[in-house]
Amino acid sequence: MRLLLDENLPKRLKNDFPGHEVFIVRDKGWNGIKNGELLRLMVANGFDALLTFDKNLQHQQNFSKYTITVFVLNAPINTYGELAKLSSKINEYLGQNNIPAGPILIKSD
C-alpha cells in the first residue's frame, strides 16, 4: 500500500510500516497544502491511506468524495514514542484486504 504521513507526524514513524511504500508530505513537496487539496493529490497519485494527528480533519472533509483511508492518530502528544504505540493497530488494518475509505480513529488503550 502507498501511505502518506501528514506533516504533523514524526518522519521516523515511516519505518513502522515495513512492506508498504511510505512517504512523508515533505517527500512529495506538499508542505502547507490544505487538507482538501492534499486528499485530491493523494487520490491522483495512487495513495491508499493518510496518517495524521489532525483530529479535526475527520469533521472538515466530505470523505464520500475520496477513495482513501485516513488514520487519525489519537495520543497525548505527537512524539514518535507515543505514536509508535499505535503502529501495531495501524498495521492490523493494513493487513486486511478491504480497508474502508474515510476516517478511522486509532487511539491508545
Phi, psi and omega in degrees: 000151175261119183243147176236129174267125179298159184292351178269010179247149176293134184296336178300337181298336182298336179286350181277000184232064180296150180085001178236154177270109188243130178236156168254158183308319181298325179304324184268354183074028184256021179302138175077000179284135181293156188304314181299315178293321178300316179297320177297317178297321179298314179298314181296334182256015172074026177280151180259328186206151174246137172250128184217159174257000183281096183290342179280339183306319183295341180258349185262342187243150174268097187286351177293344179276349187238153182254017183251159175266142176238111176274114179264110184275125182245107179218163180302321177216163185262047174271158179302317181303320179283316184288330178298334178296340181265350186300322181296323178294319178295317179297328175299313177298316183295337178279351180279155179287317184236095177275132181292145174287156179099186186283140173231119180279124179246113181232157180286156181285000000 
